């Protein structure tokens, strides 16, 4: 699950044309059966709607100085996808976008007395995170980058996502919800059973779950270690998982969740 940036929303709209070409060229599929993807316009629509609906920033301020802030990585490689979204935002609503890294936001931004995030005289109405989801995003200047994240959270800007939603997407929250007692705080008994039936077993790597950890080390092909990271590129499986669980380090215990593999 992507906690923050659903990448390639704009570039993915081009894939349908590629598939139609391949289908027609090599007779693989009827080109008319391939639907268009509206993500390149729908994501900007949502951002523009957030701009309009942010009542924490006065309309007069939004009209005169309001901007949309793209929080990006230094030396951003996915700039083409992001620029297409910026163009759509302008074409749909004539809203100006600004692109800054966390470090640049800390250096150039400040909160005014109304908690508006002001950068170069402009007021950030929507902060759209395309960075901040990997530890590497905080290493260029750790103190400044974390201070920037706090500054954005404290501001009147609508955050996509805010820190609560970001944390809700972490594996630790998934593991905590694999507990009917916790689910019962939010759902009816019937819904608890329904939701729980969709879950794969998940456990903390801890002394409390020592038997489960040992079982996973023995039957390592049936389990996966999941970090508090974006997507699935940082999972530990197979022999690497077995080695990690034979004598798990303190770092492994804190950073990973043990999950039984989903086998449809």
C-alpha positions as CSV (number, residue, x, y, z in Angstrom):
1,X,0.0,0.0,0.0
2,X,1.3,3.5,-0.8
3,X,1.0,5.6,2.3
4,X,1.7,8.8,0.5
5,X,2.4,9.3,-3.1
6,X,0.4,7.3,-5.6
7,X,3.0,7.7,-8.4
8,X,2.5,7.7,-12.1
9,X,-1.1,8.9,-11.9
10,X,-0.4,11.1,-14.9
11,X,2.0,8.9,-16.9
12,X,-0.3,5.9,-16.4
13,X,-2.9,7.5,-18.7
14,X,-0.5,6.9,-21.6
15,X,-0.4,3.2,-21.0
16,X,-3.8,2.6,-22.4
17,X,-2.6,3.9,-25.8
18,X,0.4,1.6,-25.6
19,X,-1.8,-1.4,-24.9
20,X,-4.1,-0.5,-27.8
21,X,-1.1,-0.2,-30.1
22,X,0.3,-3.5,-28.9
23,X,-3.1,-5.2,-29.2
24,X,-3.7,-4.0,-32.7
25,X,-0.2,-4.5,-33.9
26,X,0.2,-8.1,-32.7
27,X,-3.5,-9.2,-32.5
28,X,-3.3,-9.7,-28.7
29,X,-6.5,-8.0,-27.7
30,X,-9.3,-5.9,-29.2
31,X,-8.1,-2.3,-28.7
32,X,-11.6,-1.1,-28.1
33,X,-11.8,-3.3,-25.0
34,X,-9.0,-1.3,-23.2
35,X,-10.5,1.5,-21.1
36,X,-9.0,4.9,-20.6
37,X,-7.5,5.8,-17.2
38,X,-8.8,9.1,-15.8
39,X,-6.2,9.3,-13.0
40,X,-4.3,12.1,-14.8
41,X,-7.3,14.4,-14.4
42,X,-8.9,13.0,-11.3
43,X,-5.9,13.5,-9.0
44,X,-5.6,17.2,-9.9
45,X,-9.4,17.5,-9.5
46,X,-9.1,16.2,-6.0
47,X,-6.2,18.6,-5.2
48,X,-8.2,21.5,-6.6
49,X,-11.2,20.5,-4.5
50,X,-9.1,20.4,-1.4
51,X,-7.9,23.9,-2.2
52,X,-11.5,25.2,-2.5
53,X,-12.7,23.4,0.6
54,X,-9.9,24.5,3.0
55,X,-11.9,26.9,5.2
56,X,-8.9,27.4,7.5
57,X,-7.5,29.8,5.0
58,X,-9.7,32.9,4.2
59,X,-11.0,33.0,0.6
60,X,-9.3,36.4,0.1
61,X,-5.9,35.0,1.0
62,X,-6.4,32.0,-1.2
63,X,-7.3,34.2,-4.2
64,X,-4.4,36.5,-3.7
65,X,-1.6,34.3,-2.4
66,X,-2.8,30.7,-2.2
67,X,-0.6,28.0,-3.7
68,X,-0.4,24.2,-3.9
69,X,2.9,22.8,-2.5
70,X,4.4,19.7,-4.0
71,X,6.8,18.2,-1.4
72,X,9.4,16.5,-3.5
73,X,12.7,14.7,-3.2
74,X,16.0,16.5,-4.0
75,X,17.0,15.6,-7.5
76,X,13.5,14.2,-8.2
77,X,13.5,11.5,-10.9
78,X,9.8,11.3,-11.2
79,X,9.4,15.0,-12.2
80,X,7.7,14.3,-15.6
81,X,4.7,12.6,-13.9
82,X,4.5,15.4,-11.3
83,X,4.7,18.2,-13.9
84,X,1.8,16.8,-15.8
85,X,-0.3,17.0,-12.6
86,X,0.9,20.6,-12.2
87,X,-0.3,21.5,-15.7
88,X,-3.7,19.9,-15.1
89,X,-4.1,21.8,-11.8
90,X,-3.4,25.0,-13.7
91,X,-5.7,24.2,-16.6
92,X,-8.5,23.1,-14.4
93,X,-8.5,25.9,-11.8
94,X,-5.7,28.4,-12.6
95,X,-4.0,27.4,-9.4
96,X,-0.2,27.9,-9.0
97,X,2.0,25.1,-7.7
98,X,5.4,25.2,-6.0
99,X,7.9,22.4,-5.7
100,X,10.2,22.2,-2.7
101,X,12.1,19.6,-0.7
102,X,11.6,19.2,3.0
103,X,14.9,20.9,3.7
104,X,14.0,23.8,1.4
105,X,10.6,24.2,3.1
106,X,12.3,24.5,6.5
107,X,14.8,27.1,5.1
108,X,12.2,29.2,3.2
109,X,8.9,28.6,5.0
110,X,7.5,30.1,8.2
111,X,4.2,30.0,10.1
112,X,2.5,33.4,10.5
113,X,0.3,34.3,13.5
114,X,-2.6,32.5,11.9
115,X,-0.5,29.3,11.4
116,X,-0.5,29.8,7.7
117,X,2.6,28.3,6.0
118,X,4.1,31.2,4.1
119,X,6.8,30.7,1.5
120,X,8.1,33.6,-0.5
121,X,5.0,35.6,0.3
122,X,2.7,32.8,-0.8
123,X,0.3,30.8,1.5
124,X,0.3,27.0,1.2
125,X,-3.4,25.9,1.0
126,X,-2.7,22.3,0.0
127,X,0.5,20.3,0.8
128,X,0.8,17.4,-1.6
129,X,3.5,14.9,-0.4
130,X,5.5,13.2,-3.1
131,X,8.3,12.7,-0.6
132,X,8.6,12.0,3.1
133,X,7.7,8.3,2.9
134,X,11.2,6.9,3.0
135,X,13.9,7.3,5.7
136,X,16.2,8.6,3.0
137,X,14.0,11.7,2.7
138,X,15.1,12.8,6.1
139,X,18.9,12.1,6.0
140,X,20.1,15.1,3.9
141,X,19.7,17.3,7.0
142,X,17.7,15.3,9.6
143,X,16.9,18.1,12.0
144,X,15.7,20.4,9.2
145,X,13.7,17.8,7.4
146,X,11.8,16.7,10.5
147,X,11.3,20.3,11.5
148,X,9.8,20.9,8.1
149,X,7.4,18.0,8.5
150,X,6.3,19.4,11.8
151,X,5.9,22.9,10.4
152,X,3.6,21.5,7.6
153,X,1.5,19.5,10.1
154,X,1.0,22.5,12.3
155,X,-0.1,24.7,9.4
156,X,-3.5,25.4,8.1
157,X,-2.8,23.6,4.9
158,X,-4.7,20.5,3.9
159,X,-2.1,17.7,3.9
160,X,-2.2,14.9,1.4
161,X,-1.7,12.9,3.7
162,X,-1.6,14.3,7.2
163,X,0.6,12.5,9.7
164,X,-2.4,10.5,11.1
165,X,-3.3,9.1,7.8
166,X,0.4,8.4,7.0
167,X,0.7,6.4,10.2
168,X,-2.6,4.6,9.6
169,X,-1.0,3.1,6.5
170,X,1.9,1.6,8.3
171,X,2.3,-2.1,8.9
172,X,2.3,-1.7,12.7
173,X,-1.3,-0.4,12.5
174,X,-2.2,-3.4,10.3
175,X,-0.7,-5.7,12.9
176,X,-2.5,-4.0,15.8
177,X,-5.8,-4.3,13.9
178,X,-5.3,-8.1,13.7
179,X,-6.9,-8.3,17.1
180,X,-10.7,-8.6,17.4
181,X,-10.7,-6.7,20.7
182,X,-9.2,-3.7,18.9
183,X,-11.5,-4.0,15.9
184,X,-14.5,-4.2,18.3
185,X,-13.7,-0.6,19.4
186,X,-14.7,0.6,15.9
187,X,-16.9,-2.0,14.3
188,X,-20.1,-4.0,15.1
189,X,-19.6,-7.7,16.0
190,X,-20.8,-8.7,12.6
191,X,-18.4,-6.4,10.8
192,X,-15.6,-7.5,13.0
193,X,-16.0,-11.1,11.9
194,X,-16.3,-10.0,8.2
195,X,-13.2,-7.8,8.3
196,X,-11.2,-10.3,10.3
197,X,-11.9,-13.1,7.8
198,X,-10.0,-11.0,5.2
199,X,-6.9,-10.6,7.3
200,X,-3.7,-12.6,7.1
201,X,-2.2,-13.4,10.5
202,X,0.3,-10.7,11.6
203,X,2.5,-10.5,14.7
204,X,5.0,-8.3,16.3
205,X,8.5,-9.7,16.4
206,X,8.7,-9.9,20.2
207,X,9.3,-12.2,23.2
208,X,5.5,-12.4,23.6
209,X,5.2,-14.0,20.2
210,X,8.3,-16.2,20.5
211,X,6.6,-19.4,19.4
212,X,5.2,-17.7,16.3
213,X,8.7,-16.3,15.5
214,X,10.3,-19.7,15.9
215,X,7.6,-21.3,13.7
216,X,8.2,-18.7,11.0
217,X,12.0,-19.4,11.1
218,X,11.3,-23.1,10.6
219,X,8.6,-22.6,7.9
220,X,10.2,-19.5,6.4
221,X,8.6,-20.0,3.0
222,X,5.2,-19.3,4.5
223,X,6.0,-16.0,6.1
224,X,7.2,-12.5,5.2
225,X,8.8,-9.7,7.3
226,X,7.3,-6.3,6.4
227,X,8.9,-3.0,7.4
228,X,7.2,0.3,8.0
229,X,7.9,1.4,4.5
230,X,6.1,2.3,1.3
231,X,5.1,-0.5,-1.2
232,X,6.6,-3.9,-1.1
233,X,10.2,-3.4,-2.3
234,X,11.7,-3.7,1.2
235,X,10.2,-7.1,2.3
236,X,12.4,-9.9,3.7
237,X,11.5,-13.4,2.5
238,X,13.0,-16.9,2.1
239,X,16.4,-17.6,3.5
240,X,16.9,-14.0,4.4
241,X,13.8,-14.2,6.6
242,X,15.0,-17.4,8.3
243,X,18.4,-15.8,9.1
244,X,16.7,-12.7,10.5
245,X,14.5,-14.7,12.8
246,X,17.0,-17.2,14.2
247,X,18.3,-14.6,16.5
248,X,16.4,-11.4,15.8
249,X,18.2,-8.2,16.5
250,X,16.6,-5.3,18.4
251,X,16.4,-3.4,15.1
252,X,14.5,-6.2,13.5
253,X,12.1,-6.4,16.4
254,X,11.3,-2.7,16.2
255,X,11.3,-2.3,12.4
256,X,9.4,-5.3,11.1
257,X,6.1,-7.0,11.3
258,X,5.8,-10.8,10.8
259,X,3.0,-11.8,8.4
260,X,1.8,-15.2,7.1
261,X,1.9,-15.1,3.3
262,X,-1.4,-14.8,1.4
263,X,-2.0,-17.8,-0.7
264,X,-5.2,-17.5,-2.7
